Amino acid sequence: MYIRNRLRAFVFALALPLAATAAAQDFAYDWDPRSGDAWVDGHLGDINDYGRRHREPFIDELVRYRDAPRDLVADLLAERGWAPGDVYYACSLAQILGRPCRRVVEEWERSHGEGWEALAQRLGVAPGSPEFQRLKHGFVPSYQRWGRPLVLDDELRKAFPEHGKVSAGGVGEEPGSGAETPDEPRAAKTAGNDAS
């Protein structure tokens, strides 16, 4: 009995890395965001987990707060095999640039091997720039709406000093509190408008 349990534990331990590798290979592109910011890269990986487990709320977030067309986001995830983190970053980058998400998606499909940092720089959003900081700030309200924990880096703690503090009622901070973000929902689009 002891040997059988040890053997099962050993087989299970060997299977975990294989399962993780298989899950990472589900994506059309190798998962390696290379945004130029380690904090962003780590959270894009976390967004992969969230987007896989909670597909509809993830899609809703991008449609409502990133102005992305629902059919595009669903297609990227289901048919084209994009990682949720890449979809989130493409639509967030597009919003910062004032471009349709579909255009950033086309750029990424042509040059994904270079990583997000190279693409973003080519589009005018270099790490450390004000545009990049706005993009990074957009993670905070997304995580708040999803009810996911988020540890802020030093720069974000300055921008969101109330993040994570508990109110007098014992409930965490309300979504949208803290610094202004470019993340507020835009006016509803007219039906059929798929310019993104």
PADREN-126381 format. One record per residue (C-alpha): residue number from 1; x, y, z. Coordinates in nm, 4 decimals, padded with zeros to 6 digits, always signed. Each point is the difference from the previous one (the first is absolute). Layout:
rec num = NUM | c1 = X | c2 = Y | c3 = Z
...
***
This chain:
rec num = 1 | c1 = +00.0000 | c2 = +00.0000 | c3 = +00.0000
rec num = 2 | c1 = +00.2776 | c2 = +00.2424 | c3 = +00.0943
rec num = 3 | c1 = +00.1910 | c2 = -00.0675 | c3 = -00.3211
rec num = 4 | c1 = -00.3125 | c2 = +00.0360 | c3 = -00.2130
rec num = 5 | c1 = -00.0806 | c2 = +00.3406 | c3 = +00.1574
rec num = 6 | c1 = +00.3571 | c2 = +00.1164 | c3 = -00.0501
rec num = 7 | c1 = -00.0122 | c2 = -00.1164 | c3 = -00.3620
rec num = 8 | c1 = -00.3266 | c2 = +00.1895 | c3 = -00.0582
rec num = 9 | c1 = +00.1502 | c2 = +00.3146 | c3 = +00.1541
rec num = 10 | c1 = +00.3064 | c2 = -00.0368 | c3 = -00.2211
rec num = 11 | c1 = -00.2094 | c2 = -00.0446 | c3 = -00.3165
rec num = 12 | c1 = -00.2179 | c2 = +00.2961 | c3 = +00.0979
rec num = 13 | c1 = +00.3072 | c2 = +00.2160 | c3 = +00.0592
rec num = 14 | c1 = +00.1307 | c2 = -00.0905 | c3 = -00.3455
rec num = 15 | c1 = -00.3357 | c2 = +00.0707 | c3 = -00.1632
rec num = 16 | c1 = -00.0387 | c2 = +00.3551 | c3 = +00.1346
rec num = 17 | c1 = +00.2744 | c2 = +00.1608 | c3 = -00.2106
rec num = 18 | c1 = -00.1256 | c2 = -00.1880 | c3 = -00.3065
rec num = 19 | c1 = -00.3537 | c2 = +00.1282 | c3 = +00.0574
rec num = 20 | c1 = +00.1260 | c2 = +00.3549 | c3 = +00.0467
rec num = 21 | c1 = +00.2042 | c2 = -00.0244 | c3 = -00.3198
rec num = 22 | c1 = -00.2976 | c2 = -00.1395 | c3 = -00.1909
rec num = 23 | c1 = -00.2212 | c2 = +00.2828 | c3 = +00.1272
rec num = 24 | c1 = +00.2569 | c2 = +00.2595 | c3 = -00.1039
rec num = 25 | c1 = +00.0150 | c2 = -00.1554 | c3 = -00.3468
rec num = 26 | c1 = -00.3743 | c2 = +00.0428 | c3 = -00.0539
rec num = 27 | c1 = +00.0656 | c2 = +00.3491 | c3 = -00.1328
rec num = 28 | c1 = +00.0548 | c2 = +00.0797 | c3 = -00.3666
rec num = 29 | c1 = +00.3136 | c2 = +00.1962 | c3 = +00.0912
rec num = 30 | c1 = +00.2617 | c2 = -00.0966 | c3 = +00.2564
rec num = 31 | c1 = -00.0853 | c2 = +00.1769 | c3 = +00.3243
rec num = 32 | c1 = +00.2733 | c2 = +00.2546 | c3 = +00.0601
rec num = 33 | c1 = -00.1475 | c2 = +00.3526 | c3 = +00.0182
rec num = 34 | c1 = +00.3253 | c2 = +00.1968 | c3 = +00.0380
rec num = 35 | c1 = -00.1784 | c2 = +00.3305 | c3 = +00.0678
rec num = 36 | c1 = +00.3110 | c2 = +00.1622 | c3 = +00.1436
rec num = 37 | c1 = -00.1474 | c2 = -00.0010 | c3 = +00.3513
rec num = 38 | c1 = +00.0280 | c2 = -00.3069 | c3 = +00.2247
rec num = 39 | c1 = -00.3094 | c2 = +00.0990 | c3 = +00.2017
rec num = 40 | c1 = -00.2095 | c2 = +00.0204 | c3 = -00.3180
rec num = 41 | c1 = +00.1358 | c2 = -00.3306 | c3 = -00.1318
rec num = 42 | c1 = -00.0850 | c2 = -00.1785 | c3 = +00.3246
rec num = 43 | c1 = -00.3522 | c2 = +00.1350 | c3 = +00.0062
rec num = 44 | c1 = -00.0610 | c2 = -00.0840 | c3 = -00.3645
rec num = 45 | c1 = +00.0797 | c2 = -00.3592 | c3 = +00.1001
rec num = 46 | c1 = -00.2552 | c2 = +00.0263 | c3 = +00.2800
rec num = 47 | c1 = -00.2510 | c2 = +00.1408 | c3 = -00.2503
rec num = 48 | c1 = +00.0547 | c2 = -00.3164 | c3 = -00.2060
rec num = 49 | c1 = -00.1229 | c2 = -00.2036 | c3 = +00.2968
rec num = 50 | c1 = -00.2953 | c2 = +00.2289 | c3 = +00.0638
rec num = 51 | c1 = -00.1003 | c2 = +00.0191 | c3 = -00.3672
rec num = 52 | c1 = +00.0021 | c2 = -00.3787 | c3 = -00.0360
rec num = 53 | c1 = -00.2031 | c2 = -00.0629 | c3 = +00.3146
rec num = 54 | c1 = -00.2402 | c2 = +00.2927 | c3 = -00.0347
rec num = 55 | c1 = -00.0297 | c2 = +00.0516 | c3 = -00.3729
rec num = 56 | c1 = -00.3265 | c2 = +00.1968 | c3 = -00.0080
rec num = 57 | c1 = +00.0927 | c2 = +00.2550 | c3 = +00.2705
rec num = 58 | c1 = +00.3383 | c2 = +00.0361 | c3 = -00.1711
rec num = 59 | c1 = -00.1632 | c2 = +00.0668 | c3 = -00.3369
rec num = 60 | c1 = -00.2483 | c2 = +00.2391 | c3 = +00.1641
rec num = 61 | c1 = +00.2906 | c2 = +00.1972 | c3 = +00.1503
rec num = 62 | c1 = +00.1630 | c2 = +00.0519 | c3 = -00.3379
rec num = 63 | c1 = -00.3253 | c2 = +00.0865 | c3 = -00.1747
rec num = 64 | c1 = -00.1202 | c2 = +00.2452 | c3 = +00.2623
rec num = 65 | c1 = +00.3230 | c2 = +00.1572 | c3 = +00.1226
rec num = 66 | c1 = +00.2406 | c2 = -00.0452 | c3 = -00.2931
rec num = 67 | c1 = -00.2533 | c2 = +00.0712 | c3 = -00.2734
rec num = 68 | c1 = +00.0803 | c2 = -00.3301 | c3 = -00.1744
rec num = 69 | c1 = -00.2552 | c2 = -00.1718 | c3 = -00.2227
rec num = 70 | c1 = -00.1413 | c2 = -00.3111 | c3 = +00.1675
rec num = 71 | c1 = +00.0310 | c2 = -00.2082 | c3 = -00.3172
rec num = 72 | c1 = +00.3691 | c2 = +00.0891 | c3 = -00.0328
rec num = 73 | c1 = +00.0841 | c2 = -00.0899 | c3 = +00.3607
rec num = 74 | c1 = -00.1966 | c2 = -00.3274 | c3 = -00.0179
rec num = 75 | c1 = +00.1688 | c2 = -00.0876 | c3 = -00.3317
rec num = 76 | c1 = +00.3482 | c2 = +00.0722 | c3 = +00.1347
rec num = 77 | c1 = -00.0570 | c2 = -00.2238 | c3 = +00.3021
rec num = 78 | c1 = -00.1997 | c2 = -00.2859 | c3 = -00.1525
rec num = 79 | c1 = +00.1022 | c2 = -00.0202 | c3 = -00.3645
rec num = 80 | c1 = +00.3439 | c2 = +00.1568 | c3 = -00.0257
rec num = 81 | c1 = +00.1348 | c2 = -00.1374 | c3 = +00.3286
rec num = 82 | c1 = +00.1255 | c2 = +00.3264 | c3 = +00.1451
rec num = 83 | c1 = +00.1041 | c2 = +00.0150 | c3 = +00.3636
rec num = 84 | c1 = -00.2441 | c2 = +00.2146 | c3 = +00.2020
rec num = 85 | c1 = +00.2956 | c2 = +00.2129 | c3 = +00.1156
rec num = 86 | c1 = +00.0867 | c2 = +00.0819 | c3 = -00.3613
rec num = 87 | c1 = -00.3624 | c2 = +00.0883 | c3 = -00.0790
rec num = 88 | c1 = -00.0172 | c2 = +00.2238 | c3 = +00.3086
rec num = 89 | c1 = +00.3276 | c2 = +00.1727 | c3 = -00.0864
rec num = 90 | c1 = -00.0902 | c2 = +00.0505 | c3 = -00.3675
rec num = 91 | c1 = -00.3335 | c2 = +00.1611 | c3 = +00.0844
rec num = 92 | c1 = +00.1478 | c2 = +00.2067 | c3 = +00.2847
rec num = 93 | c1 = +00.2806 | c2 = +00.1232 | c3 = -00.2241
rec num = 94 | c1 = -00.2525 | c2 = +00.0838 | c3 = -00.2723
rec num = 95 | c1 = -00.2077 | c2 = +00.2010 | c3 = +00.2460
rec num = 96 | c1 = +00.3023 | c2 = +00.2025 | c3 = +00.1133
rec num = 97 | c1 = +00.0888 | c2 = +00.0689 | c3 = -00.3639
rec num = 98 | c1 = -00.3572 | c2 = +00.0882 | c3 = -00.0954
rec num = 99 | c1 = +00.0040 | c2 = -00.2738 | c3 = -00.2650
rec num = 100 | c1 = -00.2351 | c2 = -00.2905 | c3 = -00.0596
rec num = 101 | c1 = +00.1051 | c2 = -00.3194 | c3 = +00.1795
rec num = 102 | c1 = -00.0188 | c2 = -00.1825 | c3 = -00.3328
rec num = 103 | c1 = +00.2920 | c2 = +00.2104 | c3 = -00.1338
rec num = 104 | c1 = +00.2286 | c2 = -00.0860 | c3 = +00.2925
rec num = 105 | c1 = -00.1018 | c2 = -00.3660 | c3 = -00.0374
rec num = 106 | c1 = +00.1099 | c2 = +00.0107 | c3 = -00.3660
rec num = 107 | c1 = +00.3340 | c2 = +00.1543 | c3 = +00.1001
rec num = 108 | c1 = +00.0542 | c2 = -00.2671 | c3 = +00.2677
rec num = 109 | c1 = -00.0790 | c2 = -00.2816 | c3 = -00.2400
rec num = 110 | c1 = +00.2643 | c2 = +00.1354 | c3 = -00.2395
rec num = 111 | c1 = +00.2707 | c2 = +00.0630 | c3 = +00.2599
rec num = 112 | c1 = -00.0765 | c2 = -00.2013 | c3 = +00.3158
rec num = 113 | c1 = +00.3482 | c2 = -00.1487 | c3 = -00.0022
rec num = 114 | c1 = +00.1411 | c2 = +00.3380 | c3 = +00.1032
rec num = 115 | c1 = -00.2061 | c2 = +00.0208 | c3 = +00.3199
rec num = 116 | c1 = -00.2373 | c2 = +00.2679 | c3 = +00.1227
rec num = 117 | c1 = +00.2722 | c2 = +00.2492 | c3 = +00.0922
rec num = 118 | c1 = +00.1290 | c2 = +00.0240 | c3 = -00.3581
rec num = 119 | c1 = -00.3505 | c2 = +00.0301 | c3 = -00.1430
rec num = 120 | c1 = -00.1118 | c2 = +00.2565 | c3 = +00.2576
rec num = 121 | c1 = +00.3137 | c2 = +00.2107 | c3 = -00.0577
rec num = 122 | c1 = -00.0585 | c2 = -00.0073 | c3 = -00.3737
rec num = 123 | c1 = -00.3539 | c2 = +00.1250 | c3 = +00.0671
rec num = 124 | c1 = +00.1262 | c2 = +00.2725 | c3 = +00.2374
rec num = 125 | c1 = -00.0529 | c2 = -00.1577 | c3 = +00.3435
rec num = 126 | c1 = +00.3440 | c2 = -00.0631 | c3 = +00.1493
rec num = 127 | c1 = +00.0399 | c2 = -00.1379 | c3 = +00.3533
rec num = 128 | c1 = +00.0200 | c2 = +00.2894 | c3 = +00.2433
rec num = 129 | c1 = -00.1844 | c2 = +00.2402 | c3 = -00.2318
rec num = 130 | c1 = -00.3175 | c2 = +00.1728 | c3 = +00.1214
rec num = 131 | c1 = -00.2013 | c2 = -00.2173 | c3 = -00.2411
rec num = 132 | c1 = +00.1550 | c2 = -00.3155 | c3 = +00.1416
rec num = 133 | c1 = -00.0791 | c2 = +00.1156 | c3 = +00.3540
rec num = 134 | c1 = -00.3655 | c2 = +00.0551 | c3 = -00.1001
rec num = 135 | c1 = -00.0067 | c2 = -00.3478 | c3 = -00.1497
rec num = 136 | c1 = +00.1459 | c2 = -00.1469 | c3 = +00.3180
rec num = 137 | c1 = -00.2438 | c2 = +00.1947 | c3 = +00.2196
rec num = 138 | c1 = -00.2842 | c2 = -00.1649 | c3 = -00.1927
rec num = 139 | c1 = +00.0816 | c2 = -00.3352 | c3 = +00.1615
rec num = 140 | c1 = -00.1146 | c2 = +00.1259 | c3 = +00.3416
rec num = 141 | c1 = -00.3693 | c2 = +00.0621 | c3 = -00.0759
rec num = 142 | c1 = -00.0163 | c2 = -00.3229 | c3 = -00.2039
rec num = 143 | c1 = +00.1235 | c2 = -00.1993 | c3 = +00.2981
rec num = 144 | c1 = -00.2411 | c2 = +00.1857 | c3 = +00.2269
rec num = 145 | c1 = -00.2956 | c2 = -00.0858 | c3 = -00.2218
rec num = 146 | c1 = +00.1116 | c2 = -00.3624 | c3 = -00.0145
rec num = 147 | c1 = +00.0425 | c2 = -00.0122 | c3 = +00.3776
rec num = 148 | c1 = +00.3552 | c2 = -00.1287 | c3 = -00.0406
rec num = 149 | c1 = +00.2794 | c2 = +00.0897 | c3 = +00.2387
rec num = 150 | c1 = +00.2615 | c2 = +00.2303 | c3 = -00.1434
rec num = 151 | c1 = +00.3314 | c2 = +00.0956 | c3 = +00.1557
rec num = 152 | c1 = +00.1084 | c2 = +00.3376 | c3 = -00.1322
rec num = 153 | c1 = +00.3555 | c2 = +00.0994 | c3 = -00.0812
rec num = 154 | c1 = +00.1462 | c2 = +00.3264 | c3 = +00.1364
rec num = 155 | c1 = -00.1197 | c2 = +00.2134 | c3 = -00.2916
rec num = 156 | c1 = -00.3551 | c2 = -00.1338 | c3 = +00.0193
rec num = 157 | c1 = -00.0131 | c2 = +00.0408 | c3 = +00.3795
rec num = 158 | c1 = +00.0619 | c2 = +00.3716 | c3 = -00.0520
rec num = 159 | c1 = -00.2790 | c2 = +00.0215 | c3 = -00.2578
rec num = 160 | c1 = -00.2446 | c2 = -00.2120 | c3 = +00.2044
rec num = 161 | c1 = +00.0751 | c2 = +00.0799 | c3 = +00.3661
rec num = 162 | c1 = -00.3357 | c2 = -00.1382 | c3 = +00.1187
rec num = 163 | c1 = +00.0294 | c2 = -00.3310 | c3 = -00.1858
rec num = 164 | c1 = -00.0489 | c2 = -00.2990 | c3 = +00.2248
rec num = 165 | c1 = -00.0950 | c2 = +00.1979 | c3 = +00.3083
rec num = 166 | c1 = -00.3027 | c2 = -00.1177 | c3 = +00.1923
rec num = 167 | c1 = -00.2858 | c2 = +00.2413 | c3 = +00.0527
rec num = 168 | c1 = -00.1694 | c2 = +00.0548 | c3 = +00.3363
rec num = 169 | c1 = -00.2728 | c2 = -00.2449 | c3 = -00.1049
rec num = 170 | c1 = +00.2571 | c2 = -00.2772 | c3 = -00.0359
rec num = 171 | c1 = -00.0354 | c2 = -00.0162 | c3 = -00.3762
rec num = 172 | c1 = +00.2946 | c2 = +00.0580 | c3 = -00.2319
rec num = 173 | c1 = +00.0398 | c2 = +00.3048 | c3 = -00.2148
rec num = 174 | c1 = -00.2730 | c2 = +00.0749 | c3 = -00.2491
rec num = 175 | c1 = +00.0854 | c2 = -00.0431 | c3 = -00.3685
rec num = 176 | c1 = +00.0980 | c2 = +00.3244 | c3 = -00.1639
rec num = 177 | c1 = +00.1411 | c2 = +00.1614 | c3 = +00.3135
rec num = 178 | c1 = +00.3495 | c2 = +00.1398 | c3 = -00.0044
rec num = 179 | c1 = +00.1608 | c2 = +00.1862 | c3 = -00.2864
rec num = 180 | c1 = -00.1832 | c2 = +00.0798 | c3 = -00.3205
rec num = 181 | c1 = +00.0480 | c2 = -00.2665 | c3 = -00.2634
rec num = 182 | c1 = -00.0616 | c2 = -00.0112 | c3 = -00.3718
rec num = 183 | c1 = -00.2180 | c2 = -00.2962 | c3 = +00.0751
rec num = 184 | c1 = -00.3463 | c2 = +00.1420 | c3 = +00.0479
rec num = 185 | c1 = -00.2622 | c2 = -00.1525 | c3 = -00.2279
rec num = 186 | c1 = -00.0593 | c2 = +00.1889 | c3 = -00.3190
rec num = 187 | c1 = -00.3445 | c2 = +00.0914 | c3 = -00.1209
rec num = 188 | c1 = -00.1822 | c2 = -00.2964 | c3 = -00.1447
rec num = 189 | c1 = +00.0796 | c2 = -00.0637 | c3 = -00.3636
rec num = 190 | c1 = -00.2664 | c2 = -00.0015 | c3 = -00.2604
rec num = 191 | c1 = -00.1133 | c2 = -00.3471 | c3 = -00.0970
rec num = 192 | c1 = +00.2177 | c2 = -00.1602 | c3 = -00.2647
rec num = 193 | c1 = +00.2913 | c2 = +00.2397 | c3 = +00.0434
rec num = 194 | c1 = +00.3012 | c2 = -00.2282 | c3 = -00.0335
rec num = 195 | c1 = +00.2695 | c2 = +00.2536 | c3 = -00.0833
rec num = 196 | c1 = +00.2245 | c2 = -00.1539 | c3 = +00.2610
***
